[in-house]
Amino acid sequence: MTAPAPDILLAGLHKAADDVTSDVAKLTDEDVKAPSALPGWTRGHVLAHLTGISNAMARQLEYAARGETVELYDGGMDGRNKAIDMAAGHDADTHRADLSAALARAIRAFDALPGVKDSAANRTGWWAPISYRGGVVLDGGLALWRELVIHNTDLLTGRGPETWSRPFCEHLFDFLSARVQPDDRLVLQPLGLPPVSIGSGTRSTVVSGMITDIAAWLAGREPTLGSLRASAAADGVDLPDLLPWPSGTPSSK
């Protein structure tokens, strides 16, 4: 599997930002204080995190456009965590204003990237180096896509994993292959689609179901369509245990 092309990613970022904006518009002050799907985090924590990662990724691109790199968060992970804790208790209108400005800043930075072919040849644009995971702007775009889509689900506003697009789910298969245990090889069998193998171990397990249920499970979220099944040597088995999220991701959740 390969990463989505920049045009697919850009469209995905626009949709994810629009979906977040639409869903957050429904939240009241009391809603913001309520628990999210993430243990120990209210919706306010999730909103503060989405604001923070959107601004952080925008800054990655702004520096990259000047041929420079900068750490993802001021103060590293400690700075990130403190900023989330400080902002989590804001009222709904403040969260909406902060998140709207951060999303606009990030989308503006991605929209300003030059043509794909030219930037690939010159290590600029989508292929300009950034500090996030020692990668390039494309990696930053994929990270923001993951953060917006998955954490929007964590807000529990009704937009669950069943709404995730096929390109997004296929990207998660690729990115989250790092969660497969060393001894395991998983054959992911989305219903009606070609199988995908991840992991290089000798213990083979087939995980079948709707593509969104498989992606949700890999992402540590609750599958919503009830289609997930695991088998080994044609017998039903428990779903295998997964490793933590790949190191270096911007979210600890």
BALUM-147287 format. One line per 10 residues: number of its first residue (from 1); their letters; for each residue x, y, z of N, C-alpha, C. Coordinates in steps of 0.02 Angstrom, whole numbers, plus 50000, padded with zeros to 5 digits. Layout:
BEGIN
NUM	a	X/Y/Z/X/Y/Z/X/Y/Z ~ ...
This chain:
BEGIN
1	mtapapdill	50042/49940/50000/50000/50000/50000/50044/50062/50000 ~ 50019/50114/49970/50054/50177/49968/50009/50231/49997 ~ 50040/50288/50014/50001/50344/50042/49954/50372/49989 ~ 49897/50399/50010/49852/50431/49962/49887/50487/49924 ~ 49869/50497/49862/49897/50552/49823/49878/50618/49856 ~ 49920/50669/49847/49905/50734/49878/49836/50762/49863 ~ 49810/50750/49802/49744/50778/49787/49689/50743/49827 ~ 49697/50677/49838/49649/50641/49879/49654/50663/49952 ~ 49716/50671/49975/49727/50693/50043/49698/50763/50054 ~ 49710/50808/50007/49685/50877/50015/49608/50877/50019
11	aglhkaaddv	49576/50838/49976/49504/50833/49979/49481/50804/50046 ~ 49518/50754/50070/49502/50725/50135/49509/50774/50192 ~ 49561/50816/50189/49570/50867/50241/49514/50918/50241 ~ 49494/50940/50182/49438/50987/50177/49374/50958/50206 ~ 49359/50895/50188/49298/50864/50213/49302/50854/50289 ~ 49360/50832/50313/49367/50821/50385/49359/50886/50424 ~ 49389/50940/50399/49382/51005/50432/49309/51028/50431 ~ 49275/51018/50374/49204/51038/50369/49161/50997/50417 ~ 49175/50932/50422/49137/50889/50466/49146/50909/50539 ~ 49208/50922/50559/49222/50943/50627/49185/51009/50642
21	tsdvakltde	49190/51056/50597/49157/51121/50606/49082/51113/50614 ~ 49052/51071/50571/48980/51060/50574/48959/51027/50639 ~ 48997/50977/50662/48979/50941/50722/48989/50982/50785 ~ 49043/51021/50787/49058/51062/50846/49007/51118/50852 ~ 48978/51139/50796/48927/51192/50799/48867/51172/50840 ~ 48856/51107/50850/48797/51083/50887/48808/51083/50962 ~ 48870/51089/50985/48885/51078/51056/48867/51139/51099 ~ 48838/51125/51156/48824/51176/51207/48879/51176/51259 ~ 48877/51224/51304/48926/51226/51358/48925/51162/51399 ~ 48866/51135/51411/48862/51073/51449/48889/51014/51409
31	dvkapsalpg	48877/51014/51344/48904/50960/51302/48980/50959/51305 ~ 49010/51018/51305/49084/51022/51306/49113/50993/51370 ~ 49076/50998/51425/49101/50972/51489/49092/50896/51495 ~ 49050/50867/51452/49034/50796/51457/49093/50753/51434 ~ 49094/50689/51456/49149/50645/51436/49150/50632/51361 ~ 49209/50625/51334/49218/50602/51265/49227/50526/51266 ~ 49243/50498/51209/49256/50426/51206/49325/50409/51233 ~ 49366/50458/51247/49434/50446/51271/49435/50448/51348 ~ 49461/50396/51379/49463/50393/51453/49497/50454/51483 ~ 49464/50487/51530/49493/50544/51565/49488/50610/51528
41	wtrghvlahl	49461/50609/51468/49456/50671/51428/49383/50690/51418 ~ 49366/50753/51431/49301/50779/51412/49303/50797/51338 ~ 49245/50816/51312/49244/50842/51243/49288/50904/51239 ~ 49290/50943/51293/49333/51002/51292/49406/50986/51282 ~ 49429/50931/51312/49498/50909/51301/49510/50892/51227 ~ 49462/50856/51198/49469/50837/51127/49470/50900/51083 ~ 49426/50947/51097/49424/51008/51057/49488/51048/51064 ~ 49514/51052/51125/49578/51087/51136/49634/51053/51098 ~ 49633/50987/51098/49685/50950/51061/49679/50962/50986 ~ 49618/50960/50959/49610/50972/50888/49633/51042/50868
51	tgisnamarq	49619/51091/50911/49645/51159/50899/49721/51159/50899 ~ 49750/51125/50949/49822/51125/50955/49857/51091/50897 ~ 49833/51032/50876/49866/50996/50822/49856/51032/50755 ~ 49799/51065/50746/49788/51103/50684/49837/51161/50679 ~ 49845/51198/50734/49894/51253/50734/49965/51227/50727 ~ 49979/51171/50761/50047/51143/50758/50065/51121/50687 ~ 50018/51089/50653/50033/51066/50585/50037/51124/50537 ~ 49995/51175/50548/50000/51234/50505/50070/51265/50512 ~ 50094/51267/50574/50161/51296/50585/50215/51254/50551 ~ 50207/51188/50551/50255/51146/50515/50260/51167/50441
61	leyaargetv	50202/51180/50411/50202/51199/50340/50228/51269/50329 ~ 50212/51314/50374/50236/51383/50367/50312/51387/50370 ~ 50341/51348/50415/50414/51346/50418/50443/51310/50358 ~ 50411/51255/50338/50436/51216/50280/50438/51258/50217 ~ 50390/51304/50209/50388/51347/50150/50449/51394/50147 ~ 50480/51405/50206/50540/51446/50209/50604/51404/50210 ~ 50596/51339/50201/50654/51294/50204/50679/51282/50274 ~ 50635/51289/50324/50654/51280/50394/50610/51227/50426 ~ 50633/51201/50483/50592/51155/50522/50585/51182/50593 ~ 50533/51159/50628/50520/51181/50696/50487/51123/50731
71	elydggmdgr	50496/51118/50797/50465/51063/50834/50389/51069/50828 ~ 50355/51012/50835/50283/51011/50825/50247/51056/50874 ~ 50264/51048/50939/50233/51088/50991/50286/51127/51029 ~ 50271/51190/51046/50314/51227/51091/50317/51190/51158 ~ 50377/51175/51181/50383/51139/51244/50374/51065/51238 ~ 50371/51038/51176/50364/50966/51167/50298/50939/51192 ~ 50297/50876/51211/50235/50844/51234/50211/50875/51300 ~ 50257/50896/51343/50236/50929/51405/50198/50994/51389 ~ 50225/51032/51342/50191/51093/51321/50123/51079/51291 ~ 50119/51027/51250/50055/51007/51221/50004/50990/51275
81	nkaidmaagh	50025/50948/51322/49978/50926/51374/49954/50983/51417 ~ 49999/51029/51435/49980/51087/51475/49931/51131/51438 ~ 49942/51141/51374/49898/51184/51334/49828/51153/51330 ~ 49824/51087/51323/49759/51053/51321/49723/51061/51388 ~ 49758/51049/51442/49727/51055/51508/49702/51125/51522 ~ 49741/51175/51500/49722/51245/51512/49660/51265/51471 ~ 49654/51239/51411/49600/51260/51366/49538/51216/51371 ~ 49544/51157/51402/49489/51109/51402/49425/51138/51432 ~ 49431/51181/51481/49373/51208/51516/49340/51267/51484 ~ 49363/51288/51425/49332/51345/51391/49259/51330/51374
91	dadthradls	49220/51383/51366/49150/51373/51347/49146/51354/51273 ~ 49087/51334/51251/49079/51308/51183/49096/51361/51130 ~ 49076/51423/51141/49090/51475/51091/49165/51487/51084 ~ 49201/51486/51139/49274/51496/51136/49307/51438/51099 ~ 49286/51377/51115/49313/51319/51079/49300/51325/51004 ~ 49238/51344/50987/49221/51350/50916/49264/51402/50881 ~ 49273/51459/50912/49313/51513/50882/49386/51491/50874 ~ 49414/51461/50926/49485/51440/50924/49495/51386/50872 ~ 49450/51337/50871/49457/51281/50824/49446/51304/50752 ~ 49398/51348/50742/49385/51374/50675/49446/51411/50647
101	aalarairaf	49477/51452/50688/49537/51488/50667/49594/51441/50652 ~ 49603/51390/50694/49658/51342/50684/49648/51301/50621 ~ 49586/51278/50610/49572/51239/50549/49582/51281/50486 ~ 49559/51344/50489/49567/51388/50431/49641/51399/50416 ~ 49681/51407/50468/49753/51417/50460/49785/51355/50428 ~ 49766/51296/50451/49795/51234/50425/49774/51222/50353 ~ 49710/51228/50339/49686/51217/50271/49716/51267/50222 ~ 49723/51329/50245/49755/51381/50202/49827/51361/50185 ~ 49862/51334/50233/49932/51314/50221/49936/51256/50172 ~ 49890/51208/50177/49891/51151/50130/49868/51173/50061
111	dalpgvkdsa	49819/51217/50058/49795/51241/49993/49848/51280/49955 ~ 49895/51310/49991/49947/51352/49960/50005/51311/49932 ~ 50005/51246/49942/50061/51205/49918/50065/51207/49842 ~ 50126/51206/49814/50134/51209/49741/50117/51142/49708 ~ 50121/51141/49642/50105/51081/49604/50146/51020/49626 ~ 50115/50962/49620/50145/50900/49645/50211/50884/49611 ~ 50212/50886/49544/50273/50865/49508/50331/50911/49524 ~ 50319/50976/49522/50374/51023/49534/50401/51016/49605 ~ 50357/51009/49653/50380/51007/49722/50416/50941/49737 ~ 50396/50887/49704/50430/50823/49715/50502/50826/49691
121	anrtgwwapi	50512/50859/49635/50580/50862/49607/50626/50906/49650 ~ 50598/50956/49683/50639/51005/49719/50635/50998/49795 ~ 50602/50946/49819/50595/50937/49891/50562/50998/49923 ~ 50511/51023/49890/50471/51079/49916/50398/51057/49918 ~ 50355/51102/49940/50284/51086/49939/50268/51023/49980 ~ 50234/50976/49950/50215/50914/49984/50275/50873/50008 ~ 50333/50884/49976/50392/50845/49993/50445/50886/50030 ~ 50426/50943/50056/50472/50983/50097/50480/50949/50165 ~ 50541/50947/50192/50552/50915/50257/50517/50953/50313 ~ 50490/50915/50362/50463/50943/50424/50490/50902/50482
131	syrggvvldg	50483/50928/50542/50511/50892/50600/50466/50835/50621 ~ 50401/50837/50606/50355/50785/50627/50376/50718/50599 ~ 50394/50672/50644/50415/50604/50626/50474/50603/50577 ~ 50511/50659/50573/50567/50662/50526/50545/50654/50454 ~ 50484/50676/50439/50455/50664/50374/50450/50726/50331 ~ 50400/50726/50288/50388/50781/50242/50316/50805/50252 ~ 50299/50859/50217/50233/50890/50224/50177/50839/50213 ~ 50185/50794/50165/50134/50743/50153/50120/50703/50217 ~ 50172/50686/50254/50163/50649/50317/50123/50691/50367 ~ 50137/50756/50369/50100/50800/50413/50027/50804/50394
141	glalwrelvi	50013/50805/50329/49944/50806/50306/49907/50743/50325 ~ 49940/50686/50318/49909/50622/50337/49895/50621/50412 ~ 49942/50647/50451/49932/50649/50524/49872/50693/50543 ~ 49867/50751/50512/49810/50795/50528/49744/50762/50506 ~ 49744/50729/50450/49685/50692/50426/49663/50641/50479 ~ 49712/50602/50504/49696/50553/50555/49667/50586/50617 ~ 49699/50639/50639/49678/50673/50700/49607/50700/50694 ~ 49592/50733/50638/49526/50763/50630/49471/50711/50625 ~ 49483/50659/50585/49431/50609/50574/49420/50567/50637 ~ 49473/50541/50666/49466/50496/50723/49441/50533/50784
151	hntdlltgrg	49470/50591/50798/49449/50627/50859/49379/50657/50851 ~ 49357/50670/50789/49288/50691/50781/49241/50636/50803 ~ 49259/50574/50788/49221/50517/50813/49222/50515/50889 ~ 49279/50532/50919/49285/50531/50992/49240/50583/51026 ~ 49217/50633/50989/49173/50685/51018/49103/50659/51031 ~ 49086/50600/51003/49021/50569/51016/48962/50613/50996 ~ 48969/50643/50938/48913/50684/50912/48871/50646/50861 ~ 48886/50583/50850/48848/50543/50803/48884/50525/50739 ~ 48945/50551/50729/48983/50535/50669/49034/50480/50686 ~ 49012/50418/50684/49054/50362/50705/49099/50337/50649
161	petwsrpfce	49138/50284/50664/49183/50255/50613/49148/50231/50550 ~ 49082/50216/50555/49046/50194/50495/49044/50247/50441 ~ 49062/50310/50458/49063/50364/50409/49132/50373/50377 ~ 49182/50336/50400/49249/50345/50374/49252/50322/50301 ~ 49288/50359/50259/49292/50344/50188/49338/50284/50175 ~ 49329/50253/50118/49373/50197/50099/49446/50219/50096 ~ 49463/50276/50063/49534/50296/50062/49562/50307/50132 ~ 49521/50333/50178/49545/50344/50246/49557/50277/50281 ~ 49511/50231/50274/49519/50165/50305/49581/50129/50276 ~ 49590/50134/50212/49648/50101/50181/49713/50133/50205
171	hlfdflsarv	49712/50198/50216/49771/50231/50245/49784/50205/50315 ~ 49732/50195/50356/49741/50169/50423/49770/50098/50421 ~ 49748/50057/50374/49777/49990/50367/49853/49995/50361 ~ 49875/50042/50321/49946/50051/50308/49981/50079/50370 ~ 49957/50135/50395/49990/50169/50450/49990/50126/50513 ~ 49935/50093/50527/49929/50055/50589/49953/49983/50584 ~ 49984/49966/50527/50016/49901/50523/50071/49894/50575 ~ 50096/49952/50599/50148/49951/50652/50120/49925/50718 ~ 50055/49918/50725/50025/49893/50786/50022/49816/50788 ~ 50039/49784/50733/50036/49710/50731/50094/49681/50772
181	qpddrlvlqp	50078/49632/50814/50129/49599/50855/50181/49566/50810 ~ 50245/49562/50833/50299/49535/50791/50285/49465/50764 ~ 50250/49424/50803/50237/49355/50782/50176/49348/50737 ~ 50138/49403/50729/50075/49399/50693/50080/49422/50621 ~ 50036/49393/50581/50023/49417/50513/49947/49420/50507 ~ 49920/49479/50494/49849/49487/50490/49828/49495/50417 ~ 49779/49455/50397/49749/49461/50331/49683/49497/50341 ~ 49682/49561/50323/49622/49601/50330/49578/49590/50269 ~ 49516/49568/50281/49470/49552/50227/49407/49595/50232 ~ 49411/49656/50204/49351/49698/50202/49299/49667/50156
191	lglppvsigs	49237/49667/50177/49184/49636/50137/49179/49668/50069 ~ 49183/49626/50017/49176/49651/49949/49237/49683/49919 ~ 49293/49682/49956/49354/49715/49933/49413/49666/49937 ~ 49468/49680/49901/49526/49635/49903/49556/49632/49973 ~ 49584/49574/49992/49617/49569/50058/49682/49608/50060 ~ 49701/49627/50121/49764/49664/50132/49800/49629/50189 ~ 49864/49612/50178/49904/49579/50229/49949/49630/50263 ~ 49950/49629/50330/49995/49672/50367/50030/49630/50421 ~ 50092/49649/50437/50131/49610/50483/50170/49556/50447 ~ 50224/49533/50478/50269/49485/50445/50281/49423/50486
201	gtrstvvsgm	50239/49411/50537/50248/49352/50579/50223/49289/50546 ~ 50229/49234/50582/50208/49168/50556/50140/49147/50582 ~ 50113/49182/50631/50048/49166/50659/49995/49206/50622 ~ 49958/49173/50577/49913/49207/50531/49842/49208/50557 ~ 49811/49266/50555/49741/49275/50575/49705/49315/50522 ~ 49646/49292/50503/49605/49329/50456/49555/49371/50495 ~ 49554/49436/50482/49506/49482/50514/49460/49507/50459 ~ 49397/49488/50464/49350/49506/50411/49294/49550/50438 ~ 49263/49588/50394/49208/49631/50413/49205/49691/50367 ~ 49160/49737/50382/49157/49799/50344/49223/49837/50352
211	itdiaawlag	49243/49871/50300/49308/49905/50302/49312/49955/50359 ~ 49256/49987/50375/49257/50037/50430/49264/50003/50498 ~ 49235/49944/50506/49243/49908/50570/49315/49885/50580 ~ 49347/49862/50527/49417/49840/50532/49461/49900/50549 ~ 49449/49956/50515/49490/50016/50527/49479/50042/50598 ~ 49417/50041/50622/49403/50064/50690/49439/50021/50741 ~ 49437/49956/50732/49472/49910/50778/49547/49924/50778 ~ 49577/49932/50720/49649/49947/50716/49665/50012/50752 ~ 49618/50060/50749/49629/50126/50779/49611/50127/50853 ~ 49591/50070/50880/49574/50068/50951/49506/50097/50967
221	reptlgslra	49463/50102/50917/49395/50127/50926/49345/50071/50918 ~ 49284/50083/50942/49233/50031/50942/49202/50024/50873 ~ 49207/49965/50841/49172/49954/50778/49097/49964/50788 ~ 49065/49994/50739/48994/50013/50749/48945/49970/50710 ~ 48969/49931/50662/48923/49893/50620/48917/49820/50640 ~ 48957/49798/50689/48951/49730/50715/48971/49675/50667 ~ 49014/49691/50619/49030/49643/50567/49097/49607/50578 ~ 49134/49625/50630/49203/49603/50637/49206/49530/50659 ~ 49248/49491/50624/49259/49421/50640/49333/49405/50631 ~ 49359/49359/50672/49428/49337/50666/49429/49261/50660
231	saaadgvdlp	49473/49234/50619/49479/49162/50611/49552/49144/50598 ~ 49568/49083/50618/49635/49055/50605/49626/48982/50589 ~ 49654/48960/50534/49646/48891/50511/49572/48873/50507 ~ 49532/48920/50483/49461/48912/50471/49418/48909/50534 ~ 49448/48917/50593/49411/48918/50655/49404/48988/50682 ~ 49347/49004/50713/49339/49069/50744/49385/49078/50804 ~ 49416/49135/50809/49462/49150/50864/49449/49221/50888 ~ 49480/49238/50945/49476/49306/50970/49517/49352/50926 ~ 49498/49414/50923/49539/49463/50888/49607/49467/50922 ~ 49661/49470/50884/49728/49473/50915/49740/49539/50951
241	dllpwpsgtp	49783/49536/51002/49804/49597/51036/49848/49638/50990 ~ 49843/49704/50997/49883/49750/50957/49932/49788/51000 ~ 49986/49810/50969/50035/49852/51003/50008/49923/51010 ~ 50040/49966/51050/50019/50037/51053/50025/50071/50985 ~ 49995/50130/50981/50001/50169/50919/50075/50181/50904 ~ 50091/50187/50839/50161/50200/50820/50190/50260/50856 ~ 50251/50253/50880/50283/50308/50917/50293/50367/50870 ~ 50290/50426/50901/50300/50487/50861/50236/50518/50837 ~ 50178/50486/50849/50116/50518/50830/50103/50576/50877 ~ 50069/50629/50853/50060/50688/50893/50012/50680/50951
251	ssk	49971/50629/50949/49922/50620/51002/49941/50560/51045 ~ 49934/50567/51110/49947/50510/51154/49885/50468/51163 ~ 49831/50488/51129/49768/50453/51137/49758/50401/51084
